């Protein structure tokens, strides 16, 4: 049996609380450390799941399809991070990064619909019941860590993980920061450039730092305490 499942959708994030933190600068830079705003985020949405399955045995066979949704809830917080999102960088200041905790709620009874070339109704029901287990898969470890992305970059940042332990495919998240979020966001093409430096400066290909896996949201909040959270934004 071959089963293909594709999950696509966007989850809008809203700032719910704000505060200030000190963003540090390296002694070797001319810039000074200072307070900057940090935020807590939340968001939830239902994303689409589409599945197909083909099963054959001797003279019988079934073609199946699935259309469903998965509820995704996200909690997040911005915090100071050294340039490079996770790596130290001498001669620079800390930049703003966002850590996102993702929680997925899968349908407990996904409705696969099968068409079989045999009149055996019992066989059709059996295949649909067996397929239901495929789309109930969820990653229980996901809530124990965070996805960390750079904030303020007008391009997109991706976090990709191969799902070889579950089959073939990728677990792919893309973070749209600032004015570049939402379905009408501006898409930067691969040949576009950005201006770097002062004076004459120089032109470089446009890019944003990629995302990475981080510790739990609870530990990030504990390691980056703020004086007091206020209603945002």
Secondary structure, 3 states (H helix, E strand, C coil): CEEEEEEECCCCCEEEEEEEEEECECCCCCCCCEEEEEEEEEEEEEEEEEEEEEEEECCEEEEEEEEEEEEEEEEEEEEEEECCCCCCCCCCEEEEEEEEEEEEECCCCCCCEEEECCCCHHHHHHHHHHHHCHHHCCCCCHHHCEEEEECCCCCEEEEEEECCCCCCCEEEEEEECHHHCCCCCCCCCCCCEEEECCCCCEEEECCCCCCEEECCHHHHHHHCCCCCCEECC
